[in-house]
Amino acid sequence: MLDLVTGSSRDCTGMSRRQFLRIGGLSALGLSLPGFFRLQRLAAAGGTGNPSPKTVNCIFMWMRGGPSHHDTFDPKPDAPAEIRGEFATIPTTLPGVRFVEHLPRLARQTDKFSIIRGHDPKNAGHGFADHLLMTGHTPNPSMVFPCYGSVISRERGYKDGMFPFVQLGPDVDHTFNGGVAGFLGDQYNPFEIDDDPNAPAFKVRDLSLEGAPARTRMARRYSMLTELDHFQKTVEESARPVQARDTFYEKAYGLITSPATRRAFDIHQEPDRLREAYGRTTFGQSCLLARRLIEAGVHFVTVTSGGWDTHTDNFKSLKDRLLPVLDQAYSALLQDLHDRGLLANTLVVWVGDFGRTPKVNASAGRDHWATAGVACMGGGGVRTGEVVGATNPLGEFVIDSPVTPQDLAATIYHALGIPLHTRYRTQDGRPIELVPVGKPVSQLIS
């Protein structure tokens, strides 16, 4: 399924004839593509549409649920058993730095990323975290702040006809409007692909028109919609959006029929050897697809992974399912970007909701923990092979070089070439500064 995330709920009052044509009858154009282009055009005056001189793109890996810092990149092998848990640790290429035993590939790749052990997530709530960690702002009931990808979308616009901002997978909690464009407007929301790129028959439905009958149907329905919109131009009051609608559908039509666009999403073009290197999993193939999209001109790709809320059977879930998949996909992504000369211009961020409790609970799990976590960052010109900050011997809180969500946001924007004091105006004219309090992590910035 291909969808345009809006961050708001739809009611069940039915649909108009135009909605029917867009959603059911129009098929390949659907609601998402035309709506996406329509809203993009309405906001054309707001963004420059041109990349900044320092064009660094980003792959943002979001681990929904909150990965345990103890059981990934900040183990405590000398702590009591109820704290250190069941996993042994292994050395990395960094002297004295150890990971848990189930991340052997990443342990050999620490020249390509840095570990932020001083990450202080400042929250312990799902949904709340998705907004805070993706914007650098605490959720505000009166205002929804834009996520990183939406800001990049506004600042840069399209490149080579590709979407500026794509989300792979559905694992972003929208309870507090995380992962959306907020006051910037829906036109900057991510273009979301929920289908599994690991599926044998994976294809992006709205970009797939196989055979002459499908193309003929699309052309006929496009013509029907054009006639309906021409009629409605004379009766609707919102003249400006309506007058522009044809342009949006023409652009959508052009994208759908573009061989370059279809090729970018066609993961089947990758050799089996490389697909196996990433791992034949949803997350592994999503990381591979993210690399393809960055290579094709997408500026920001969010790759989501669910299942990290390990209140029960933490160690079994991590050992059997989560860590091997993460280790293979994340390490393959870094190596592949490096081999293609893309890592220097692609920031790769790994982070989740928060950390997890130092003490293992009665269900062999770890619960939410607000004062300590871990994040990783590499590529895009940031320093690699660094360990930023530290937690106390039990992993309860940060004792050196704390990095807040605001600092993480400032570091991401700095790496992407977005001035931290950029100001936007909300719909009611209120000026909002992009990063009012956070500072880039000096240890990572050259």
Protein Blocks (a to p, Z undefined) as FASTA:
>chain_A
ZZddehiacdfebpcfklmmmmmmnomnommlmmmmmmmmmmmmmpnoiacfblcddddd
ddehiaafklmmmccfkbcfklnombdcdddfbehiacdfklmmlmmmmmmbccdfkbce
hpabehjlmmmmmnopacdfkbccddfklmmmmmnmpgehiafbdcedjkbcfklopaia
kjnopklpccddfbdfkbmklccfklccghjklmmmmmmmmmmmmmmmmmmmmmpmblml
mmmmmmmmmmmmmmmmpmklmmmmmmklpcfklmmmnopafklmmmmmmmmmmmnopabd
cdddehilcfbhklmmmmmmmmmmmmmmmmmmmmmmmmnopmmmoccddddfbdcdfbac
fkopacddfkbccdddeejhiaehiaedjddfkopaccehpadfklmmmmmmmmnopafk
bccddfkopacdfblmbccdfklpZZ
